[in-house]
Amino acid sequence: MSLTFEEIKPVNKSDIGVYLPYYQGTKRNALPYAIGLYKRGNLEGERGIEEGESIPFIATWNVSTLPADLTRCRLQFDDDADLSYEITMATFEFVDFLFDVVVSLRHKQPADFSKSFYRKLLRLDD
Protein backbone atom coordinates (compact mmCIF):
# COMPACT_ATOMS: atom_id res chain seq x y z
CA MET A 1 0.00 0.00 0.00
CA SER A 2 1.48 3.29 -1.10
CA LEU A 3 1.80 6.22 1.28
CA THR A 4 -0.60 9.17 1.02
CA PHE A 5 0.18 12.80 1.75
CA GLU A 6 -2.24 12.75 4.69
CA GLU A 7 -0.22 9.98 6.35
CA ILE A 8 2.93 12.13 6.60
CA LYS A 9 3.20 13.60 10.07
CA PRO A 10 4.75 17.08 9.75
CA VAL A 11 7.41 17.83 12.34
CA ASN A 12 7.34 20.79 14.75
CA LYS A 13 9.04 24.11 14.07
CA SER A 14 11.75 23.18 16.58
CA ASP A 15 12.71 20.19 14.38
CA ILE A 16 13.19 22.24 11.21
CA GLY A 17 15.41 25.03 12.54
CA VAL A 18 18.71 23.29 11.80
CA TYR A 19 17.54 22.61 8.22
CA LEU A 20 16.41 26.16 7.33
CA PRO A 21 19.82 27.41 6.11
CA TYR A 22 19.82 24.67 3.42
CA TYR A 23 16.54 25.61 1.71
CA GLN A 24 14.95 28.74 0.31
CA GLY A 25 11.53 29.89 -0.85
CA THR A 26 8.61 27.50 -1.15
CA LYS A 27 10.67 24.52 0.00
CA ARG A 28 10.64 26.00 3.49
CA ASN A 29 6.83 25.66 3.55
CA ALA A 30 7.06 21.96 2.72
CA LEU A 31 10.00 21.31 5.05
CA PRO A 32 7.89 19.98 7.98
CA TYR A 33 6.49 17.33 5.61
CA ALA A 34 9.81 16.43 3.97
CA ILE A 35 11.46 15.98 7.39
CA GLY A 36 8.37 14.12 8.64
CA LEU A 37 8.77 11.71 5.72
CA TYR A 38 12.52 11.47 6.39
CA LYS A 39 11.90 10.54 10.04
CA ARG A 40 9.75 7.58 8.92
CA GLY A 41 12.93 5.91 7.65
CA ASN A 42 11.15 4.16 4.79
CA LEU A 43 8.91 4.65 1.81
CA GLU A 44 6.92 2.34 -0.40
CA GLY A 45 6.31 3.74 -3.82
CA GLU A 46 6.45 3.04 -7.50
CA ARG A 47 8.74 4.21 -10.26
CA GLY A 48 6.76 5.32 -13.25
CA ILE A 49 8.07 3.93 -16.53
CA GLU A 50 7.19 5.75 -19.74
CA GLU A 51 4.67 3.71 -21.72
CA GLY A 52 5.03 0.78 -19.33
CA GLU A 53 3.88 -0.52 -15.99
CA SER A 54 5.19 1.13 -12.85
CA ILE A 55 7.75 -0.81 -10.83
CA PRO A 56 7.09 -0.95 -7.08
CA PHE A 57 9.96 -0.16 -4.73
CA ILE A 58 10.77 0.00 -1.06
CA ALA A 59 13.24 2.62 0.11
CA THR A 60 14.79 2.44 3.57
CA TRP A 61 17.30 4.77 5.17
CA ASN A 62 18.96 5.52 8.48
CA VAL A 63 17.61 8.58 10.29
CA SER A 64 20.13 11.03 11.69
CA THR A 65 19.63 14.26 13.61
CA LEU A 66 21.86 16.76 11.80
CA PRO A 67 21.53 17.95 8.18
CA ALA A 68 25.27 17.48 7.55
CA ASP A 69 25.24 13.86 8.79
CA LEU A 70 25.32 11.11 6.19
CA THR A 71 22.19 9.19 5.27
CA ARG A 72 22.46 5.81 3.57
CA CYS A 73 19.45 4.99 1.44
CA ARG A 74 18.71 1.57 0.00
CA LEU A 75 16.16 1.02 -2.75
CA GLN A 76 14.84 -2.39 -3.70
CA PHE A 77 12.66 -2.71 -6.78
CA ASP A 78 9.96 -5.28 -7.39
CA ASP A 79 10.82 -7.17 -4.17
CA ASP A 80 13.92 -8.51 -5.96
CA ALA A 81 17.29 -8.53 -4.12
CA ASP A 82 19.07 -8.34 -7.50
CA LEU A 83 17.38 -5.00 -8.09
CA SER A 84 18.77 -3.31 -4.96
CA TYR A 85 20.71 -0.07 -5.02
CA GLU A 86 22.36 1.90 -2.24
CA ILE A 87 23.54 5.48 -2.01
CA THR A 88 25.02 7.65 0.73
CA MET A 89 24.68 11.44 0.80
CA ALA A 90 24.37 14.31 3.25
CA THR A 91 21.03 14.27 5.04
CA PHE A 92 20.07 17.76 3.80
CA GLU A 93 20.65 16.56 0.21
CA PHE A 94 18.49 13.46 0.75
CA VAL A 95 15.73 15.54 2.38
CA ASP A 96 15.89 17.78 -0.71
CA PHE A 97 14.99 14.74 -2.84
CA LEU A 98 12.11 13.97 -0.46
CA PHE A 99 10.51 17.32 -1.37
CA ASP A 100 9.75 15.81 -4.80
CA VAL A 101 8.11 12.79 -3.14
CA VAL A 102 5.98 15.08 -0.95
CA VAL A 103 4.87 17.06 -4.02
CA SER A 104 3.91 13.84 -5.84
CA LEU A 105 1.85 12.71 -2.86
CA ARG A 106 0.24 16.12 -2.47
CA HIS A 107 -0.94 15.85 -6.10
CA LYS A 108 -2.42 12.39 -5.37
CA GLN A 109 0.27 10.66 -7.46
CA PRO A 110 2.18 7.56 -6.34
CA ALA A 111 5.23 8.14 -4.16
CA ASP A 112 8.30 8.39 -6.39
CA PHE A 113 11.68 10.07 -6.43
CA SER A 114 12.77 12.55 -9.11
CA LYS A 115 14.79 11.73 -12.20
CA SER A 116 17.77 13.54 -10.67
CA PHE A 117 17.62 11.21 -7.64
CA TYR A 118 17.70 8.14 -9.91
CA ARG A 119 20.58 9.62 -11.92
CA LYS A 120 22.52 10.00 -8.66
CA LEU A 121 21.48 6.55 -7.41
CA LEU A 122 22.65 4.89 -10.62
CA ARG A 123 25.74 7.15 -10.75
CA LEU A 124 24.92 8.36 -14.26
CA ASP A 125 26.49 11.77 -13.71
CA ASP A 126 29.83 10.57 -12.27
C-alpha positions as CSV (number, residue, x, y, z in Angstrom):
1,M,0.0,0.0,0.0
2,S,1.5,3.3,-1.1
3,L,1.8,6.2,1.3
4,T,-0.6,9.2,1.0
5,F,0.2,12.8,1.8
6,E,-2.2,12.7,4.7
7,E,-0.2,10.0,6.4
8,I,2.9,12.1,6.6
9,K,3.2,13.6,10.1
10,P,4.7,17.1,9.7
11,V,7.4,17.8,12.3
12,N,7.3,20.8,14.8
13,K,9.0,24.1,14.1
14,S,11.8,23.2,16.6
15,D,12.7,20.2,14.4
16,I,13.2,22.2,11.2
17,G,15.4,25.0,12.5
18,V,18.7,23.3,11.8
19,Y,17.5,22.6,8.2
20,L,16.4,26.2,7.3
21,P,19.8,27.4,6.1
22,Y,19.8,24.7,3.4
23,Y,16.5,25.6,1.7
24,Q,14.9,28.7,0.3
25,G,11.5,29.9,-0.8
26,T,8.6,27.5,-1.1
27,K,10.7,24.5,0.0
28,R,10.6,26.0,3.5
29,N,6.8,25.7,3.5
30,A,7.1,22.0,2.7
31,L,10.0,21.3,5.0
32,P,7.9,20.0,8.0
33,Y,6.5,17.3,5.6
34,A,9.8,16.4,4.0
35,I,11.5,16.0,7.4
36,G,8.4,14.1,8.6
37,L,8.8,11.7,5.7
38,Y,12.5,11.5,6.4
39,K,11.9,10.5,10.0
40,R,9.7,7.6,8.9
41,G,12.9,5.9,7.7
42,N,11.2,4.2,4.8
43,L,8.9,4.7,1.8
44,E,6.9,2.3,-0.4
45,G,6.3,3.7,-3.8
46,E,6.5,3.0,-7.5
47,R,8.7,4.2,-10.3
48,G,6.8,5.3,-13.2
49,I,8.1,3.9,-16.5
50,E,7.2,5.7,-19.7
51,E,4.7,3.7,-21.7
52,G,5.0,0.8,-19.3
53,E,3.9,-0.5,-16.0
54,S,5.2,1.1,-12.8
55,I,7.8,-0.8,-10.8
56,P,7.1,-0.9,-7.1
57,F,10.0,-0.2,-4.7
58,I,10.8,0.0,-1.1
59,A,13.2,2.6,0.1
60,T,14.8,2.4,3.6
61,W,17.3,4.8,5.2
62,N,19.0,5.5,8.5
63,V,17.6,8.6,10.3
64,S,20.1,11.0,11.7
65,T,19.6,14.3,13.6
66,L,21.9,16.8,11.8
67,P,21.5,18.0,8.2
68,A,25.3,17.5,7.6
69,D,25.2,13.9,8.8
70,L,25.3,11.1,6.2
71,T,22.2,9.2,5.3
72,R,22.5,5.8,3.6
73,C,19.4,5.0,1.4
74,R,18.7,1.6,0.0
75,L,16.2,1.0,-2.8
76,Q,14.8,-2.4,-3.7
77,F,12.7,-2.7,-6.8
78,D,10.0,-5.3,-7.4
79,D,10.8,-7.2,-4.2
80,D,13.9,-8.5,-6.0
81,A,17.3,-8.5,-4.1
82,D,19.1,-8.3,-7.5
83,L,17.4,-5.0,-8.1
84,S,18.8,-3.3,-5.0
85,Y,20.7,-0.1,-5.0
86,E,22.4,1.9,-2.2
87,I,23.5,5.5,-2.0
88,T,25.0,7.7,0.7
89,M,24.7,11.4,0.8
90,A,24.4,14.3,3.2
91,T,21.0,14.3,5.0
92,F,20.1,17.8,3.8
93,E,20.6,16.6,0.2
94,F,18.5,13.5,0.8
95,V,15.7,15.5,2.4
96,D,15.9,17.8,-0.7
97,F,15.0,14.7,-2.8
98,L,12.1,14.0,-0.5
99,F,10.5,17.3,-1.4
100,D,9.8,15.8,-4.8
101,V,8.1,12.8,-3.1
102,V,6.0,15.1,-1.0
103,V,4.9,17.1,-4.0
104,S,3.9,13.8,-5.8
105,L,1.9,12.7,-2.9
106,R,0.2,16.1,-2.5
107,H,-0.9,15.8,-6.1
108,K,-2.4,12.4,-5.4
109,Q,0.3,10.7,-7.5
110,P,2.2,7.6,-6.3
111,A,5.2,8.1,-4.2
112,D,8.3,8.4,-6.4
113,F,11.7,10.1,-6.4
114,S,12.8,12.6,-9.1
115,K,14.8,11.7,-12.2
116,S,17.8,13.5,-10.7
117,F,17.6,11.2,-7.6
118,Y,17.7,8.1,-9.9
119,R,20.6,9.6,-11.9
120,K,22.5,10.0,-8.7
121,L,21.5,6.5,-7.4
122,L,22.7,4.9,-10.6
123,R,25.7,7.1,-10.7
124,L,24.9,8.4,-14.3
125,D,26.5,11.8,-13.7
126,D,29.8,10.6,-12.3
